[in-house]
Amino acid sequence: MAHTLRAVPGAADERVPFSNLKAQHDAISGELQQAMEKVVANSAFVLGPAVERFEESFSRYCGAAHAVACNSGTSAIHMALRAADVGPGDEVITVANTFVGTVWGILYCGATPVFVDADADTLTMNVEQVAEHITPRTRAIIPVHLYGQPVDMDPLMELAQQHGLCVIEDAAQAHGARYRGRRAGALGHMACFSFYPGKNLGAWGEGGAVLTSDPALYSRLRGLRDHAQSRRYRHEELGFNYRMDGIQGAVLDVKLRHLDRWNARRRELAALYSDMLSGMEGIRLPLVREWAESSWHLYVVRLAGRDGILAAMDARGISCGLHYPVPLHLQEAVRSARPRHGALPVTCEAAGTVLSLPLYPELENDAAIRVVESLKELLEEGAA
Ligand SMILES: Cc1ncc(COP(=O)(O)O)c(C=O)c1O
């Protein structure tokens, strides 16, 4: 595929933002308005029919039996860990090159995070390192489908089964991604999603969900989300107010209908970037395994002199991102919980070299080409 820069009046002067939620909402504002009006007409502001409808449609979309919608991805992971009976003294194996929301739940439960390194090619969990970190205290594993690419789940599930461990997918970046044909969200014992506005499927505020096909976990999760009420005003365990707003359920249900189309456009843009940047010296492009279909939440390249390139791109009107500049084992809030881990060389190298290019369905080819041309020029100039 050859991509050439088409002249667009004024386009070169406009900033290329890192995301553009307004463009997405403008395109479907009629549908969203109608759905919201229904919520207001019913006064179903917390949980209610719109949330139930979304739970039904999203669990069906992912191929899981049940969804429990809640108020954020962080709450989803916390609830999932509670539902797996993770508590003080327990260990949970995960990765350090992720958003901090992956580990808050572990710390809220009083458990200890155990970090394995990332795979050098994909930056997702290095599944081969998990076995050596399992101890009698290990209770759960949280693989993160980072940037939208699923973790190699088959060997992980087999290992978990051998040791009686619960696997909780962190699918916060993987709405619609597939692993060997199956969707993220239906691969582990539970799967947690975030619907933060900038995600592939984003709410008009905070939102999250836990998916599971296990009826006992489903029932426990529904209780935990809503003050652990077995019956109204009866609370048999510590509960949370993690309920989803009706308006978020309505917005998400509308947006879910567009998700595949949006993800297809993300894939197209990722192909454009990879195509135009391939063969460039000094840059490592994202690699997707042959058994994975990424949701392309982020397009992350790796390069030396990253901070200089980030600043120079910004000066040229192109906003890039860093996912993530400080690994979790080096974050003060996490360190104080005394996580267990080895040297994590891939994680540490990635923190200093990753650069996320703008990638969202509404990004025009011309803007994406401008991103590539700028990056190429900077690499050739040695702007680092
Ligand atoms: C990988 C990952 N895990 C967890 C979270 C937490 O989700 P939320 O921001 O909805 O609490 C996020 C989202 O920001 C994320 O990207």
The ligand as an ORCA input file, in Angstrom:
! r2SCAN-3c Opt
* xyz 0 1
  C      -4.720     -1.351     31.482
  C      -5.672     -0.594     32.358
  N      -6.082     -1.129     33.511
  C      -6.964     -0.506     34.313
  C      -7.478      0.728     34.002
  C      -8.385      1.415     34.961
  O      -9.603      1.800     34.426
  P     -10.382      3.113     34.956
  O      -9.593      4.306     34.537
  O     -11.717      3.015     34.287
  O     -10.487      3.002     36.428
  C      -7.104      1.314     32.781
  C      -7.688      2.588     32.312
  O      -7.395      3.659     32.449
  C      -6.159      0.659     31.954
  O      -5.740      1.207     30.800
*
